[in-house]
Amino acid sequence: MDIVLLIGGLLLILVGANALTDGAASVAKRFNISSLVIGLTIVAFGTSAPELTVSVVSALKGSSDIAIGNVVARDHSLRAGLNLIIYLRE
């Protein structure tokens, strides 16, 4: 049963990712927004959504240490990414 759930979850991830990218491309075309801007925002949402879900679920279950760990780890990732962007622009 676990294998069936795993395969089903992977298929749902693939279908959802395709729908998300297709939708983002159509929004970019419809509103004449740069593909780069849409790509960056979709990537940002796509990487943040699982962490947000884990943090909310763990906080609701009383495991606040996991939620705090996600916030701290995300903060370090954000700082590293911003530093890289600043370095590349100079």
Secondary structure by P-SEA (a helix, b strand, c coil): caaaaaaaaaaaaaaaaaaaaaaaaaaaaaacccaaaaaaaaaaaaaaaaaaaaaaaaaaaccaaaaaaaaaaaaaaaaaaaaaaaaaac
